[in-house]
């Protein structure tokens, strides 16, 4: 016979979000004896773990020690700031590196299995100086599968009161300005929930075009993100005067296309990493000129080269011979990829270079000169302008093709400012009482600076959620 648990009128901890920060938070707080209410806008738990590549990093882990790797939080701190050009929030980074290793050990104890061959120094982003970077075989789902059994058990036992399809709309405050709970839209209407501690673990805002324009106005949105990343935590905390910053630390991912040109949330990845696929094509800007070394080994170089382009946009130019011989740029069968040209707005087909230039809106003379110069570099086996190494074939056989590509957004740069206790701060630096935050709601720029540092999006979310639940929250 099932035991019915009567919910309290007020909880010790109210967790808004059930993703990479909210799950470890709810688990550890409940195991510590807290009465936990967890609300989630989605119909399922996991949040961005359903979208994440699942890459994490930490120093001094048992996995490192098993491989004979010596590493410390201090080294992780220095390495991260080196890769991020000293742009990571030092308070947040220090808190993170001190707790990243124990968090990875905690995950392993919960059932997480690192992929064979990990940890590594570098993969997908600029390399660390030592091997501290790892992931599971099923990307972010590997982490969700490790946490779900423990979370499910605590829900069954009534220690976590999980409410799905509950979207927070407002923070409730008392007459002293302290947060006392939230108001949320639910399948049964709008309700208020009170708690001694409210933690925003609501994720970013890359699925909210209107909020993106407000918080990140200098960079267009082309996102591949959790559709529930709508910035709810930023909106409600901002209404209480919370400090939100970090938009200037935006860095695009290289690169993608909009599957639906009318929907900035329909971004899809292109296979442009020279480490995974040889780059046969050339990349040109809106003037019809090459602007970078297409096969440069540095991911950071490629991302920043695209970031400097107006609209973070470029054109990938190729001819019939390249289309027939090179691997597809999209993650789909070759026949389907080739059939896109001339049928999708982002995939352009033309009989001549002049016709292609006009279709792209670039000067005809510039594109002709760019292709002629590149073909001369192929003939001479030397790219004097950009130092490209892979010079396998000229662009000479019509028809000609181009892909309208642009920087892709997978995380949100701006977020809530917090202190070492993860309390949300006002613009004057004073904390908002009883309000905490963890995860992407802090802003990717706060945890990773203006670069993609391996594991510094997902791991801080996990570590800070765990830290809040284990020791920072009081009741």
Secondary structure, DSSP 8 states (H G I E B T S, - for coil): --------SEEEEEEE--STTHHHHHHHHHHTT--EEEEESSSSS-GGGGT----EE-SS-HHHHHTT----HHHHHHHHHHHTTT-S-HHHHHHHHHHHHHHHHHHHHTT--B-TT--BS-SSS---SSS-EE-BTTTHHHHHHHHHHHHHHHHHTTSEEEEES-EEEEEEE-TTS-EEEEEEEETTEEEEEEEEEEEE-----TT-HHHHHHHSTTS---B---TT---HHHHHHHTTTB-EE-GGG---EEEEEESSTT-TT-EEE----TTTS---SEEE-TTS-B-S-TT-S-HHHHHHHHHTSGGGEEEEEEEHHHHHHS--SSSS-HHHHHHTTTTBTTEEEESSHHHHHHHHTS-HHHHHHHHHHHHHHHHHT--TTT--------S-SSSEEEEEEEEEBSS---EE-B-TT-EEEBTTS-EEEEEEE-SGGG-HHHHHTTS--TTTTHHHHHHHHHHIIIII---
